[in-house]
């Protein structure tokens, strides 16, 4: 005789429920991260209540802590999810926009509350991993170098120029994310960056 529907019987082959369990777990993690994004953006990543996150996701705090045992665990997973959503690797940006369009797009995205949250979470997590390679930095450097090559710079010049532009662009982006700069200042920065790239290209071009 069969057991009650939905009740896992002793001796049931775990393979019979693995796929369903995995799908539920994926959906739960996604729901928790979506709730965390909303709550942290509204209340601050350091101050927001984990109980509020759990309530927003429709679960109890014990369930949240089973998946993400600490606030830092939740923040680490969330910041990775947000970054790949707003600053995609690979096919997301590598569609050969020129340098100007790329920098404008990068700075425009800073106005999103989720992007400000990325900066906030980064400030919280950085002291915990002071020796960690900053993937976001090198991702941005690679995107800039790609477009500098497209603009006519040879490989060494494009690489060197990207290493100068990357920290400057990130600094301006951070100021934009926290409303510490004006649109005119952003336009001036993009124009100055392009002049620098043109100068670098002229210096390495045919004599």
Contact map, one row per residue, 1 for C-alpha under 8 A:
111000000000000000000000000000000000000000000000000000000000000000000000000000000000000000000000000000000000000000000000000000000000000000000000000000000000000000000000000000000000000000000000000000000000000
111100000000000000000000000000000000000000000000000000000000000000000000000000000000000000000000000000000000000000000000000000000000000000000000000000000000000000000000000000000000000000000000000000000000000
111110101000000000000000000000000000000000000000000000000000000000000000000000000000000000000000000000000000000000000000000000000000000000000000000000000000000000000000000000000000000000000000000000000000000
011111100000000000000000000000000000000000000000000000000000000000000000000000000000000000000000000000000000000000000000000000000000000000000000000000000000000000000000000000000000000000000000000000000000000
001111100000000000000000000000000000000000000000000000000000000000000000000000000000000000000000000000000000000000000000000000000000000000000000000000000000000000000000000000000000000000000000000000000000000
000111110000000000000000000000000000000000000000000000000000000000000000000000000000000000000000000000000000000000000000000000000000000000000000000000000000000000000000000000000000000000000000000000000000000
001111111000000000000000000000000000000000000000000000000000000000000000000000000000000000000000000000000000000000000000000000000000000000000000000000000000000000000000000000000000000000000000000000000000000
000001111101000000000000000000000000000000000000000000000000000000000000000000000000000000000000000000000000000000000000000000000000000000000000000000000000000000000000000000000000000000000000000000000000000
001000111111000000000000000000000000000000000000000000000000000000000000000000000000000000000000000000000000000000000000000000000000000000000000000000000000000000000000000000000000000000000000000000000000000
000000011111000000000000000000000000000000000000000000000000000000000000000000000000000000000000000000000000000000000000000000000000000000000000000000000000000000000000000000000000000000000000000000000000000
000000001111100000000000000000000000000000000000000000000000000000000000000000000000000000000000000000000000000000000000000000000000000000000000000000000000000000000000000000000000000000000000000000000000000
000000011111110100000000000000000000000000000000000000000000000000000000000000000000000000000000000000000000000000000000000000000000000000000000000000000000000000000000000000000000000000000000000000000000000
000000000011111110000000000000000000000000000000000000000000000000000000000000000000000000000000000000000000000000000000000000000000000000000000000000000000000000000000000000000000000000000000000000000000000
000000000001111111000000000000000000000000000000000000000000000000000000000000000000000000000000000000000000000000000000000000000000000000000000000000000000000000000000000000000000000000000000000000000000000
000000000000111111100000000000000000000000000000000000000000000000000000000000000000000000000000000000000000000000000000000000000000000000000000000000000000000000000000000000000000000000000000000000000000000
000000000001111111100000000000000000000000000000000000000000000000000000000000000000000000000000000000000000000000000000000000000000000000000000000000000000000000000000000000000000000000000000000000000000000
000000000000111111111000000000000000000000000000000000000000000000000000000000000000000000000000000000000000000000000000000000000000000000000000000000000000000000000000000000000000000000000000000000000000000
000000000000011111111100000000000000000000000000000000000000000000000000000000000000000000000000000000000000000000000000000000000000000000000000000000000000000000000000000000000000000000000000000000000000000
000000000000001111111110000000000000000000000000000000000000000000000000000000000000000000000000000000000000000000000000000000000000000000000000000000000000000000000000000000000000000000000000000000000000000
000000000000000011111111000000000000000000000000000000000000000000000000000000000000000000000000000000000000000000000000000000000000000000000000000000000000000000000000000000000000000000000000000000000000000
000000000000000011111111100000000000000000000000000000000000000000000000000000000000000000000000000000000000000000000000000000000000000000000000000000000000000000000000000000000000000000000000000000000000000
000000000000000001111111110000000000000000000000000000000000000000000000000000000000000000000000000000000000000000000000000000000000000000000000000000000000000000000000000000000000000000000000000000000000000
000000000000000000111111111000000000000000000000000000000000000000000000000000000000000000000000000000000000000000000000000000000000000000000000000000000000000000000000000000000000000000000000000000000000000
000000000000000000011111111100000000000000000000000000000000000000000000000000000000000000000000000000000000000000000000000000000000000000000000000000000000000000000000000000000000000000000000000000000000000
000000000000000000001111111110000000000000000000000000000000000000000000000000000000000000000000000000000000000000000000000000000000000000000000000000000000000000000000000000000000000000000000000000000000000
000000000000000000000111111111000000000000000000000000000000000000000000000000000000000000000000000000000000000000000000000000000000000000000000000000000000000000000000000000000000000000000000000000000000000
000000000000000000000011111111100000000000000000000000000000000000000000000000000000000000000000000000000000000000000000000000000000000000000000000000000000000000000000000000000000000000000000000000000000000
000000000000000000000001111111110000000000000000000000000000000000000000000000000000000000000000000000000000000000000000000000000000000000000000000000000000000000000000000000000000000000000000000000000000000
000000000000000000000000111111111000000000000000000000000000000000100000000000000000000000000000000000000000000000000000000000000000000000000000000000000000000000000000000000000000000000000000000000000000000
000000000000000000000000011111111100000000000000000000000000000000000000000000000000000000000000000000000000000000000000000000000000000000000000000000000000000000000000000000000000000000000000000000000000000
000000000000000000000000001111111110000000000000000000001000000000000000000000000000000000000000000000000000000000000000000000000000000000000000000000000000000000000000000000000000000000000000000000000000000
000000000000000000000000000111111111000000000000000011001000000100000000000000000000000000000000000000000000000000000000000000000000000000000000000000000000000000000000000000000000000000000000000000000000000
000000000000000000000000000011111111100000000000000000000000000000000000010011000000000000000000000000000000000000000000000000000000000000000000000000000000000000000000000000000000000000000000000000000000000
000000000000000000000000000001111111110000000000000000001000000000000000000000000000000000000000000000000000000000000000000000000000000000000000000000000000000000000000000000000000000000000000000000000000000
000000000000000000000000000000111111111000000000000011011000000000000000000000000000000000000000000000000000000000000000000000000000000000000000000000000000000000000000000000000000000000000000000000000000000
000000000000000000000000000000011111111100000000000010000000000000000000000001000000000000000000000000000000000000000000000000000000000000000000000000000000000000000000000000000000000000000000000000000000000
000000000000000000000000000000001111111110000000000000000000000000000000000001000000000000000000000000000000000001000000000000000000000000000000000000000000000000000000000000000000000000000000000000000000000
000000000000000000000000000000000111111111000000000000000000000000000000000000000000000000000000000000000000000000000000000000000000000000000000000000000000000000000000000000000000000000000000000000000000000
000000000000000000000000000000000011111111110001000110010000000000000000000000000000000000000000000000000000000000000000000000000000000000000000000000000000000000000000000000000000000000000000000000000000000
000000000000000000000000000000000001111111111111000000000000000000000000000000000000000000000000000000000000000000001000000000000000000000000000000000000000000000000000000000000000000000000000000000000000000
000000000000000000000000000000000000111111111000000000000000000000000000000000000000000000000000000000000000000011011000000000000000000000000000000000000000000000000000000000000000000000000000000000000000000
000000000000000000000000000000000000011111110000000000000000000000000000000000000000000000000000000000000000000000000000000000000000000000000000000000000000000000000000000000000000000000000000000000000000000
000000000000000000000000000000000000001111111011000000000000000000000000000000000000000000000000000000000000000000000000000000000000000000000000000000000000000000000000000000000000000000000000000000000000000
000000000000000000000000000000000000001111111111000000000000000000000000000000000000000000000000000000000000000000001001000000000000000000000000000000000000000000000000000000000000000000000000000000000000000
000000000000000000000000000000000000000110111111000000000000000000000000001000000000000000000000000000000000000000001001100000000000000000000000000000000000000000000000000000000000000000000000000000000000000
000000000000000000000000000000000000000100011111000000000000000000000000000000000000000000000000000000000000000000000000000100000000000000000000000000000000000000000000000000000000000000000000000000000000000
000000000000000000000000000000000000000100111111100000000000000000000000000000000000000000000000000000000000000000000000000000000000000000000000000000000000000000000000000000000000000000000000000000000000000
000000000000000000000000000000000000001100111111110100000000000000000000000000000000000000000000000000000000000000000000000000000000000000000000000000000000000000000000000000000000000000000000000000000000000
000000000000000000000000000000000000000000000011111110000000000000000000000000000000000000000000000000000000000000000000000000000000000000000000000000000000000000000000000000000000000000000000000000000000000
000000000000000000000000000000000000000000000001111111000000100000000010000000000000000000000000000000000000000000000000000000000000000000000000000000000000000000000000000000000000000000000000000000000000000
000000000000000000000000000000000000000000000000111111100001100000000000000000000000000000000000000000000000000000000000000000000000000000000000000000000000000000000000000000000000000000000000000000000000000
000000000000000000000000000000000000001000000001111111110000000000000000000000000000000000000000000000000000000000000000000000000000000000000000000000000000000000000000000000000000000000000000000000000000000
000000000000000000000000000000010011001000000000111111111000000000000000000000000000000000000000000000000000000000000000000000000000000000000000000000000000000000000000000000000000000000000000000000000000000
000000000000000000000000000000010010000000000000011111111111101100000000000000000000000000000000000000000000000000000000000000000000000000000000000000000000000000000000000000000000000000000000000000000000000
000000000000000000000000000000000000000000000000001111111111100000000000000000000000000000000000000000000000000000000000000000000000000000000000000000000000000000000000000000000000000000000000000000000000000
000000000000000000000000000000000010001000000000000111111110000000000000000000000000000000000000000000000000000000000000000000000000000000000000000000000000000000000000000000000000000000000000000000000000000
000000000000000000000000000000110110000000000000000011111110000000000000000000000000000000000000000000000000000000000000000000000000000000000000000000000000000000000000000000000000000000000000000000000000000
000000000000000000000000000000000000000000000000000001111111000000000000000000000000000000000000000000000000000000000000000000000000000000000000000000000000000000000000000000000000000000000000000000000000000
000000000000000000000000000000000000000000000000000001111111101100000000000000000000000000000000000000000000000000000000000000000000000000000000000000000000000000000000000000000000000000000000000000000000000
000000000000000000000000000000000000000000000000001001100111111100000000000000000000000000000000000000000000000000000000000000000000000000000000000000000000000000000000000000000000000000000000000000000000000
000000000000000000000000000000000000000000000000011001100011111110000000000000000000000000000000000000000000000000000000000000000000000000000000000000000000000000000000000000000000000000000000000000000000000
000000000000000000000000000000000000000000000000000000000001111111000000000000000000000000000000000000000000000000000000000000000000000000000000000000000000000000000000000000000000000000000000000000000000000
000000000000000000000000000000000000000000000000000001000011111111100000000000000000000000000000000000000000000000000000000000000000000000000000000000000000000000000000000000000000000000000000000000000000000
000000000000000000000000000000010000000000000000000001000011111111111000000000000000000000000000000000000000000000000000000000000000000000000000000000000000000000000000000000000000000000000000000000000000000
000000000000000000000000000000000000000000000000000000000000111111111100000000000000000000000000000000000000000000000000000000000000000000000000000000000000000000000000000000000000000000000000000000000000000
000000000000000000000000000000000000000000000000000000000000011111111000000000000000000000000000000000000000000000000000000000000000000000000000000000000000000000000000000000000000000000000000000000000000000
000000000000000000000000000010000000000000000000000000000000001111111000000000000000000000000000000000000000000000000000000000000000000000000000000000000000000000000000000000000000000000000000000000000000000
000000000000000000000000000000000000000000000000000000000000000111111110110000000000000000000000000000000000000000000000000000000000000000000000000000000000000000000000000000000000000000000000000000000000000
000000000000000000000000000000000000000000000000000000000000000111111110110000000000000000000000000000000000000000000000000000000000000000000000000000000000000000000000000000000000000000000000000000000000000
000000000000000000000000000000000000000000000000000000000000000010011111110000000000000000000000000000000000000000000000000000000000000000000000000000000000000000000000000000000000000000000000000000000000000
000000000000000000000000000000000000000000000000010000000000000000011111111000000000000000000000000000000000000000000000000000000000000000000000000000000000000000000000000000000000000000000000000000000000000
000000000000000000000000000000000000000000000000000000000000000000000111111100000000000000000000000000000000000000000000000010000000000000000000000000000000000000000000000000000000000000000000000000000000000
000000000000000000000000000000000000000000000000000000000000000000011111111110000000000000000000000000000000000000000000000000000000000000000000000000000000000000000000000000000000000000000000000000000000000
000000000000000000000000000000001000000000000000000000000000000000011111111111000000000000000000000000000000000000000000000000000000000000000000000000000000000000000000000000000000000000000000000000000000000
000000000000000000000000000000000000000000001000000000000000000000000011111111100000000000000000000000000000000000000000100010000000000000000000000000000000000000000000000000000000000000000000000000000000000
000000000000000000000000000000000000000000000000000000000000000000000001111111110000000000000000000000000000000000000000100010000000000000000000000000000000000000000000000000000000000000000000000000000000000
000000000000000000000000000000001000000000000000000000000000000000000000111111111000000000000000000000000000000000000000000000000000000000000000000000000000000000000000000000000000000000000000000000000000000
000000000000000000000000000000001001100000000000000000000000000000000000011111111100000000000000000000000000000000000000000000000000000000000000000000000000000000000000000000000000000000000000000000000000000
000000000000000000000000000000000000000000000000000000000000000000000000001111111110000000000000000000000000000000000100110000000000000000000000000000000000000000000000000000000000000000000000000000000000000
000000000000000000000000000000000000000000000000000000000000000000000000000111111111000000000000000000000000000000000000000000000000000000000000000000000000000000000000000000000000000000000000000000000000000
000000000000000000000000000000000000000000000000000000000000000000000000000011111111100000000000000000000000000000000000000000000000000000000000000000000000000000000000000000000000000000000000000000000000000
000000000000000000000000000000000000000000000000000000000000000000000000000001111111110000000000000000000000000001100100000000000000000000000000000000000000000000000000000000000000000000000000000000000000000
000000000000000000000000000000000000000000000000000000000000000000000000000000111111111100000000000000000000000000100100000000000000000000000000000000000000000000000000000000000000000000000000000000000000000
000000000000000000000000000000000000000000000000000000000000000000000000000000011111111110000000000000000000000000000000000000000000000000000000000000000000000000000000000000000000000000000000000000000000000
000000000000000000000000000000000000000000000000000000000000000000000000000000001111111100000000000000000000000000000000000000000000000000000000000000000000000000000000000000000000000000000000000000000000000
000000000000000000000000000000000000000000000000000000000000000000000000000000000111111100000000000000000000100000100000000000000000000000000000000000000000000000000000000000000000000000000000000000000000000
000000000000000000000000000000000000000000000000000000000000000000000000000000000011111110011000000000000000000000000000000000000000000000000000000000000000000000000000000000000000000000000000000000000000000
000000000000000000000000000000000000000000000000000000000000000000000000000000000011111111111000000000000000000000000000000000000000000000000000000000000000000000000000000000000000000000000000000000000000000
000000000000000000000000000000000000000000000000000000000000000000000000000000000001001111111000000000000000000000000000000000000000000000100000000000000000000000000000000000000000000000000000000000000000000
000000000000000000000000000000000000000000000000000000000000000000000000000000000000000111111100000000000000000000000000000000000000000000000000000000000000000000000000000000000000000000000000000000000000000
000000000000000000000000000000000000000000000000000000000000000000000000000000000000000111111110000000000000000000000000000000000000000000000000000000000000000000000000000000000000000000000000000000000000000
000000000000000000000000000000000000000000000000000000000000000000000000000000000000001111111110000000000000000000000000000000000000000000000000000000000000000000000000000000000000000000000000000000000000000
000000000000000000000000000000000000000000000000000000000000000000000000000000000000001111111111100000000000000000000000000000000000000000000010000000000000000000000000000000000000000000000000000000000000000
000000000000000000000000000000000000000000000000000000000000000000000000000000000000000001111111100000000000000000000000000000000000000000000010000000000000000000000000000000000000000000000000000000000000000
000000000000000000000000000000000000000000000000000000000000000000000000000000000000000000111111100000000000000000000000000000000000000000000000000000000000000000000000000000000000000000000000000000000000000
000000000000000000000000000000000000000000000000000000000000000000000000000000000000000000001111110000000000000000000000000000000000000000000000001001000000000000000000000000000000000000000000000000000000000
000000000000000000000000000000000000000000000000000000000000000000000000000000000000000000001111111011000000000000000000000000000000000000000000001000000000000000000000000000000000000000000000000000000000000
000000000000000000000000000000000000000000000000000000000000000000000000000000000000000000000001111111000000000000000000000000000000000000000000001001100000000000000000000000000000000000000000000000000000000
000000000000000000000000000000000000000000000000000000000000000000000000000000000000000000000000111111100000000000000000000000000000000000000001001100100000000000000000000000000000000000000000010000000000000
000000000000000000000000000000000000000000000000000000000000000000000000000000000000000000000000011111110000000000000000000000000000000000000000000000000000000000000000000000000000000000000100010000000000000
000000000000000000000000000000000000000000000000000000000000000000000000000000000000000000000000111111111000000000000000000000000000000000000000000000000000000000000000000000000000000000000000000000000000000
000000000000000000000000000000000000000000000000000000000000000000000000000000000000000000000000111111111100000000000000000000000000000000000000000000000000000000000000000000000000000000000000000000000000000
000000000000000000000000000000000000000000000000000000000000000000000000000000000000000000000000001111111110000000000000000000000000000000000000000000000000000000000000100000000000000000000100000000000000000
000000000000000000000000000000000000000000000000000000000000000000000000000000000000000000000000000111111111000000000000000000000000000000000000000000000000000000000000000000000000000000000100000000000000000
000000000000000000000000000000000000000000000000000000000000000000000000000000000000000000000000000011111111100000000000000000000000000000000000000000000000000000000000000000000000000000000000000000000000000
000000000000000000000000000000000000000000000000000000000000000000000000000000000000000000000000000001111111110000000000000000000000000000000000000000000000000000000000000010000000000000000000000000000000000
000000000000000000000000000000000000000000000000000000000000000000000000000000000000000000000000000000111111111000000000000000000000000000000000000000000000000000000000000110010000000001000000000000000000000
000000000000000000000000000000000000000000000000000000000000000000000000000000000000000000000000000000011111111000000000000000000000000000000000000000000000000000000000000000000000000000000000000000000000000
000000000000000000000000000000000000000000000000000000000000000000000000000000000000010000000000000000001111111100100000000000000000000000000000000000000000000000000000000000000000000000000000000000000000000
000000000000000000000000000000000000000000000000000000000000000000000000000000000000000000000000000000000111111110110000000000000000000000000000000000000000000000000000000011011000000000000000000000000000000
000000000000000000000000000000000000000000000000000000000000000000000000000000000000000000000000000000000011111110110000000000000000000000000000000000000000000000000000000000011000000000000000000000000000000
000000000000000000000000000000000000000000000000000000000000000000000000000000000000000000000000000000000000111111110000000000000000000000000000000000000000000000000000000000001000000000000000000000000000000
000000000000000000000000000000000000000010000000000000000000000000000000000000000000000000000000000000000000011111111000000000000000000000000000000000000000000000000000000000000000000000000000000000000000000
000000000000000000000000000000000000100010000000000000000000000000000000000000000100000000000000000000000000000111111100000000000000000000000000000000000000000000000000000000000000000000000000000000000000000
000000000000000000000000000000000000000000000000000000000000000000000000000000000110010000000000000000000000111111111110000000000000000000000000000000000000000000000000000000001000000000000000000000000000000
000000000000000000000000000000000000000010000000000000000000000000000000000000000000000000000000000000000000011111111111000000000000000000000000000000000000000000000000000000001100000000000000000000000000000
000000000000000000000000000000000000000110011000000000000000000000000000000000000000000000000000000000000000000011111111100000000000000000000000000000000000000000000000000000000000000000000000000000000000000
000000000000000000000000000000000000000000000000000000000000000000000000000000100110000000000000000000000000000001111111110000000000000000000000000000000000000000000000000000000000000000000000000000000000000
000000000000000000000000000000000000000000000000000000000000000000000000000000000000000000000000000000000000000000111111111000000000000000000000000000000000000000000000000001000000000000000000000000000000000
000000000000000000000000000000000000000000011000000000000000000000000000000000000000000000000000000000000000000000011111111100000000000000000000000000000000000000000000000000000000000000000000000000000000000
000000000000000000000000000000000000000000001000000000000000000000000000001100100000000000000000000000000000000000001111111110000000000000000000000000000000000000000000000000000000000000000000000000000000000
000000000000000000000000000000000000000000000000000000000000000000000000000000100000000000000000000000000000000000000111111111000000000000000000000000000000000000000000000000000000000000000000000000000000000
000000000000000000000000000000000000000000000000000000000000000000000000000000000000000000000000000000000000000000000011111111100000000000000000000000000000000000000000000000000000000000000000000000000000000
000000000000000000000000000000000000000000000100000000000000000000000000000000000000000000000000000000000000000000000001111111110000000000000000000000000000000000000000000000000000000000000000000000000000000
000000000000000000000000000000000000000000000000000000000000000000000001001100000000000000000000000000000000000000000000111111111000000000000000000000000000000000000000000000000000000000000000000000000000000
000000000000000000000000000000000000000000000000000000000000000000000000000000000000000000000000000000000000000000000000011111111100000000000000000000000000000000000000000000000000000000000000000000000000000
000000000000000000000000000000000000000000000000000000000000000000000000000000000000000000000000000000000000000000000000001111111100000000000000000000000000000000000000000000000000000000000000000000000000000
000000000000000000000000000000000000000000000000000000000000000000000000000000000000000000000000000000000000000000000000000111111100000000000000000000000000000000000000000000000000000000000000000000000000000
000000000000000000000000000000000000000000000000000000000000000000000000000000000000000000000000000000000000000000000000000011111111000000000000000000000000000000000000000000000000000000000000000000000000000
000000000000000000000000000000000000000000000000000000000000000000000000000000000000000000000000000000000000000000000000000001111111000000000000000000000000000000000000000000000000000000000000000000000000000
000000000000000000000000000000000000000000000000000000000000000000000000000000000000000000000000000000000000000000000000000000001111100000000000000000000000000000000000000000000000000000000000000000000000000
000000000000000000000000000000000000000000000000000000000000000000000000000000000000000000000000000000000000000000000000000000001111110000000000000000000000000000000000000000000000000000000000000000000000000
000000000000000000000000000000000000000000000000000000000000000000000000000000000000000000000000000000000000000000000000000000000011111000000000000000000000000000000000000000000000000000000000000000000000000
000000000000000000000000000000000000000000000000000000000000000000000000000000000000000000000000000000000000000000000000000000000001111111000000000000000000000000000000000000000000000000000000000000000000000
000000000000000000000000000000000000000000000000000000000000000000000000000000000000000000000000000000000000000000000000000000000000111111100000000000000000000000000000000000000000000000000000000000000000000
000000000000000000000000000000000000000000000000000000000000000000000000000000000000000000000000000000000000000000000000000000000000011111110000000000000000000000000000000000000000000000000000000000000000000
000000000000000000000000000000000000000000000000000000000000000000000000000000000000000000000000000000000000000000000000000000000000011111111000000000000000000000000110000000000000000000000000000000000000000
000000000000000000000000000000000000000000000000000000000000000000000000000000000000000000000000000000000000000000000000000000000000011111111100000000000000000000000000000000000000000000000000000000000000000
000000000000000000000000000000000000000000000000000000000000000000000000000000000000000010000000000000000000000000000000000000000000001111111110000000000000000000000000000000000000000000000000000000000000000
000000000000000000000000000000000000000000000000000000000000000000000000000000000000000000000000000000000000000000000000000000000000000111111111000000000000000000000100000000000000000000000000000000000000000
000000000000000000000000000000000000000000000000000000000000000000000000000000000000000000000000000000000000000000000000000000000000000011111111100000000000000001101100000000000000000000000000000000000000000
000000000000000000000000000000000000000000000000000000000000000000000000000000000000000000000000000000000000000000000000000000000000000001111111110000000000000001000000000000000000000000000000000000000000000
000000000000000000000000000000000000000000000000000000000000000000000000000000000000000000001100000000000000000000000000000000000000000000111111111000000000000000000000000000000000000000000000000000000000000
000000000000000000000000000000000000000000000000000000000000000000000000000000000000000000000000001000000000000000000000000000000000000000011111111100000000000001001100000000000000000000000000000000000000000
000000000000000000000000000000000000000000000000000000000000000000000000000000000000000000000000000000000000000000000000000000000000000000001111111110000000011011000000000000000000000000000000000000000000000
000000000000000000000000000000000000000000000000000000000000000000000000000000000000000000000000000000000000000000000000000000000000000000000111111111000000010000000000000000000000000000000000000000000000000
000000000000000000000000000000000000000000000000000000000000000000000000000000000000000000000001111000000000000000000000000000000000000000000011111111100000000000000000000000000000000000000000000000000000000
000000000000000000000000000000000000000000000000000000000000000000000000000000000000000000000000001000000000000000000000000000000000000000000001111111111000010011000000000000000000000000000000000010000000000
000000000000000000000000000000000000000000000000000000000000000000000000000000000000000000000000000000000000000000000000000000000000000000000000111111111110010000000000000000000000000000000000000000000000000
000000000000000000000000000000000000000000000000000000000000000000000000000000000000000000000001010000000000000000000000000000000000000000000000011111111000000000000000000000000000000000000000000000000000000
000000000000000000000000000000000000000000000000000000000000000000000000000000000000000000000000011000000000000000000000000000000000000000000000001111111000000000000000000000000000000000000000000000000000000
000000000000000000000000000000000000000000000000000000000000000000000000000000000000000000000000000000000000000000000000000000000000000000000000000111111100000000000000000000000000000000000000000000001000000
000000000000000000000000000000000000000000000000000000000000000000000000000000000000000000000000000000000000000000000000000000000000000000000000000111111110110000000000000000000000000000000000000000011001100
000000000000000000000000000000000000000000000000000000000000000000000000000000000000000000000000000000000000000000000000000000000000000000000000000010011111110000000000000000000000000000000000000000001001000
000000000000000000000000000000000000000000000000000000000000000000000000000000000000000000000000000000000000000000000000000000000000000000000000000010001111111000000000000000000000000000000000000000000000000
000000000000000000000000000000000000000000000000000000000000000000000000000000000000000000000000000000000000000000000000000000000000000000000000000000000111111100000000000000000000000000000000000000000000000
000000000000000000000000000000000000000000000000000000000000000000000000000000000000000000000000000000000000000000000000000000000000000000000000000000001111111110000000000000000000000000000000000000011001000
000000000000000000000000000000000000000000000000000000000000000000000000000000000000000000000000000000000000000000000000000000000000000000000000110110001111111111000000000000000000000000000000000000000000000
000000000000000000000000000000000000000000000000000000000000000000000000000000000000000000000000000000000000000000000000000000000000000000000000100000000011111111100000000000000000000000000000000000000000000
000000000000000000000000000000000000000000000000000000000000000000000000000000000000000000000000000000000000000000000000000000000000000000000000000000000001111111110000000000000000000000000000000000000000000
000000000000000000000000000000000000000000000000000000000000000000000000000000000000000000000000000000000000000000000000000000000000000000000000100100000000111111111000000000000000000000000000000010010000000
000000000000000000000000000000000000000000000000000000000000000000000000000000000000000000000000000000000000000000000000000000000000000000001101100100000000011111111100000000000000000000000000000000000000000
000000000000000000000000000000000000000000000000000000000000000000000000000000000000000000000000000000000000000000000000000000000000000000001000000000000000001111111110000000000000000000000000000000000000000
000000000000000000000000000000000000000000000000000000000000000000000000000000000000000000000000000000000000000000000000000000000000000000000000000000000000000111111111000000000000000000000000000000000000000
000000000000000000000000000000000000000000000000000000000000000000000000000000000000000000000000000000000000000000000000000000000000000000001001000000000000000011111111100000000000000000000000100000000000000
000000000000000000000000000000000000000000000000000000000000000000000000000000000000000000000000000000000000000000000000000000000000000010011001000000000000000001111111110000000000000000000000000000000000000
000000000000000000000000000000000000000000000000000000000000000000000000000000000000000000000000000000000000000000000000000000000000000010000000000000000000000000111111111000000000000000000000000000000000000
000000000000000000000000000000000000000000000000000000000000000000000000000000000000000000000000000000000000000000000000000000000000000000000000000000000000000000011111111100000000000000000000000000000000000
000000000000000000000000000000000000000000000000000000000000000000000000000000000000000000000000000000100000000000000000000000000000000000000000000000000000000000001111111110000000000000000000000000000000000
000000000000000000000000000000000000000000000000000000000000000000000000000000000000000000000000000000000000000000000000000000000000000000000000000000000000000000000111111111000000000000000000000000000000000
000000000000000000000000000000000000000000000000000000000000000000000000000000000000000000000000000000000000000000000000000000000000000000000000000000000000000000000011111111100000000000000000000000000000000
000000000000000000000000000000000000000000000000000000000000000000000000000000000000000000000000000000000010000000000000000000000000000000000000000000000000000000000001111111110000100001000000000000000000000
000000000000000000000000000000000000000000000000000000000000000000000000000000000000000000000000000000000110010000000000000000000000000000000000000000000000000000000000111111111000000000000000000000000000000
000000000000000000000000000000000000000000000000000000000000000000000000000000000000000000000000000000000000010000000010000000000000000000000000000000000000000000000000011111111100000000000000000000000000000
000000000000000000000000000000000000000000000000000000000000000000000000000000000000000000000000000000000000000000000000000000000000000000000000000000000000000000000000001111111111100000000000000000000000000
000000000000000000000000000000000000000000000000000000000000000000000000000000000000000000000000000000000010011000000000000000000000000000000000000000000000000000000000000111111111110000000000000000000000000
000000000000000000000000000000000000000000000000000000000000000000000000000000000000000000000000000000000000011100110000000000000000000000000000000000000000000000000000000011111111000000000000000000000000000
000000000000000000000000000000000000000000000000000000000000000000000000000000000000000000000000000000000000000000010000000000000000000000000000000000000000000000000000000001111111000000000000000000000000000
000000000000000000000000000000000000000000000000000000000000000000000000000000000000000000000000000000000000000000000000000000000000000000000000000000000000000000000000000000111111110000000000000000000000000
000000000000000000000000000000000000000000000000000000000000000000000000000000000000000000000000000000000000000000000000000000000000000000000000000000000000000000000000000000111111110000000000000000000000000
000000000000000000000000000000000000000000000000000000000000000000000000000000000000000000000000000000000000000000000000000000000000000000000000000000000000000000000000000100110011111011000000000000000000000
000000000000000000000000000000000000000000000000000000000000000000000000000000000000000000000000000000000000000000000000000000000000000000000000000000000000000000000000000000010011111111000000000000000000000
000000000000000000000000000000000000000000000000000000000000000000000000000000000000000000000000000000000000000000000000000000000000000000000000000000000000000000000000000000000000111111100000000000000000000
000000000000000000000000000000000000000000000000000000000000000000000000000000000000000000000000000000000000000000000000000000000000000000000000000000000000000000000000000000000000011111110000000000000000000
000000000000000000000000000000000000000000000000000000000000000000000000000000000000000000000000000000000000000000000000000000000000000000000000000000000000000000000000000000000000111111111000000000000000000
000000000000000000000000000000000000000000000000000000000000000000000000000000000000000000000000000000000010000000000000000000000000000000000000000000000000000000000000000100000000111111111100000000000000000
000000000000000000000000000000000000000000000000000000000000000000000000000000000000000000000000000000000000000000000000000000000000000000000000000000000000000000000000000000000000001111111110000000000000000
000000000000000000000000000000000000000000000000000000000000000000000000000000000000000000000000000000000000000000000000000000000000000000000000000000000000000000000000000000000000000111111111000000000000000
000000000000000000000000000000000000000000000000000000000000000000000000000000000000000000000000000000000000000000000000000000000000000000000000000000000000000000000000000000000000000011111111100000000000000
000000000000000000000000000000000000000000000000000000000000000000000000000000000000000000000000000100110000000000000000000000000000000000000000000000000000000000000000000000000000000001111111110000000000000
000000000000000000000000000000000000000000000000000000000000000000000000000000000000000000000000000000000000000000000000000000000000000000000000000000000000000000000000000000000000000000111111111000000000000
000000000000000000000000000000000000000000000000000000000000000000000000000000000000000000000000000000000000000000000000000000000000000000000000000000000000000000000000000000000000000000011111111100000000000
000000000000000000000000000000000000000000000000000000000000000000000000000000000000000000000000000000000000000000000000000000000000000000000000000000000000000000001000000000000000000000001111111110000000000
000000000000000000000000000000000000000000000000000000000000000000000000000000000000000000000000001100000000000000000000000000000000000000000000000000000000000000000000000000000000000000000111111111000000000
000000000000000000000000000000000000000000000000000000000000000000000000000000000000000000000000000000000000000000000000000000000000000000000000000000000000000000000000000000000000000000000011111111100000000
000000000000000000000000000000000000000000000000000000000000000000000000000000000000000000000000000000000000000000000000000000000000000000000000000000000000000000000000000000000000000000000001111111110000000
000000000000000000000000000000000000000000000000000000000000000000000000000000000000000000000000000000000000000000000000000000000000000000000000000100000000000010000000000000000000000000000000111111111000000
000000000000000000000000000000000000000000000000000000000000000000000000000000000000000000000000000000000000000000000000000000000000000000000000000000000000000000000000000000000000000000000000011111111100000
000000000000000000000000000000000000000000000000000000000000000000000000000000000000000000000000000000000000000000000000000000000000000000000000000000000000000000000000000000000000000000000000001111111110000
000000000000000000000000000000000000000000000000000000000000000000000000000000000000000000000000000000000000000000000000000000000000000000000000000000001000100010000000000000000000000000000000000111111111000
000000000000000000000000000000000000000000000000000000000000000000000000000000000000000000000000000000000000000000000000000000000000000000000000000000011100100000000000000000000000000000000000000011111111100
000000000000000000000000000000000000000000000000000000000000000000000000000000000000000000000000000000000000000000000000000000000000000000000000000000000000000000000000000000000000000000000000000001111111100
000000000000000000000000000000000000000000000000000000000000000000000000000000000000000000000000000000000000000000000000000000000000000000000000000000000000000000000000000000000000000000000000000000111111100
000000000000000000000000000000000000000000000000000000000000000000000000000000000000000000000000000000000000000000000000000000000000000000000000000000001100100000000000000000000000000000000000000000011111110
000000000000000000000000000000000000000000000000000000000000000000000000000000000000000000000000000000000000000000000000000000000000000000000000000000001000000000000000000000000000000000000000000000001111111
000000000000000000000000000000000000000000000000000000000000000000000000000000000000000000000000000000000000000000000000000000000000000000000000000000000000000000000000000000000000000000000000000000000001111
000000000000000000000000000000000000000000000000000000000000000000000000000000000000000000000000000000000000000000000000000000000000000000000000000000000000000000000000000000000000000000000000000000000000111
